[in-house]
Amino acid sequence: MMVNFIGWTGTSFILFGYYLNAKQSVTSWIVWFLGNMLMLIYSICIVAWPQAALNAALLGLNVYGYIEWQKNRT
């Protein structure tokens, strides 16, 4: 039951991150990071290694995107 909660919460964060990105909010990267972290945990719990690898890569892209957006804001 807790595993499903983690998966749905991660999904919600990711979708909200897309909304924030469309609004050009730098916070979108933080929300996406949290969502992808939850989805990584979820993927490991359900033993979905390709999905876990994708979410690990997306975590790196979230950090990169946040840094780039911060550089462009100054």
C-alpha positions in Angstrom: 0.0 0.0 0.0 2.8 2.4 0.9 4.6 1.6 -2.4 1.5 2.8 -4.4 1.3 6.0 -2.3 5.0 6.7 -3.1 4.3 6.1 -6.8 1.2 8.3 -7.0 2.8 11.1 -5.0 5.8 11.0 -7.3 3.6 11.2 -10.3 1.7 14.1 -8.8 4.9 16.0 -8.1 6.2 15.4 -11.7 2.9 16.6 -13.2 2.9 19.7 -11.0 6.5 20.3 -12.1 5.4 20.4 -15.7 2.8 23.0 -14.8 5.4 25.1 -13.0 7.8 24.8 -15.9 5.1 26.0 -18.3 4.7 29.0 -16.0 8.6 29.4 -16.3 9.0 29.0 -12.5 12.5 27.9 -11.4 10.8 26.0 -8.6 9.7 23.4 -11.3 13.2 21.9 -11.1 12.9 21.3 -7.4 9.4 19.8 -7.7 10.6 17.6 -10.6 13.6 16.5 -8.5 11.4 15.4 -5.6 9.0 13.7 -7.9 11.8 11.8 -9.7 13.3 10.9 -6.4 10.0 9.3 -5.3 9.7 7.6 -8.6 13.2 6.2 -8.3 12.3 4.8 -4.9 9.0 3.4 -6.3 10.9 1.8 -9.2 13.3 0.1 -6.9 10.5 -1.2 -4.7 8.7 -2.7 -7.7 12.0 -4.0 -9.2 11.6 -2.0 -12.4 15.3 -1.4 -13.2 14.8 0.4 -16.6 12.4 2.8 -15.0 14.8 3.2 -12.0 17.6 4.0 -14.4 15.5 6.6 -16.2 14.5 8.3 -13.0 18.2 8.4 -11.8 19.2 10.1 -15.1 16.3 12.5 -14.7 17.5 13.4 -11.2 20.8 14.5 -12.8 18.9 16.5 -15.5 16.8 18.2 -12.8 20.0 19.4 -11.0 21.5 20.5 -14.3 18.3 22.4 -15.3 18.1 24.1 -12.0 21.7 25.3 -12.2 21.3 26.5 -15.8 18.1 28.4 -15.0 19.8 30.0 -12.0 22.7 31.1 -14.1 20.4 32.6 -16.7 18.4 34.5 -14.0 21.3 36.7 -12.9 
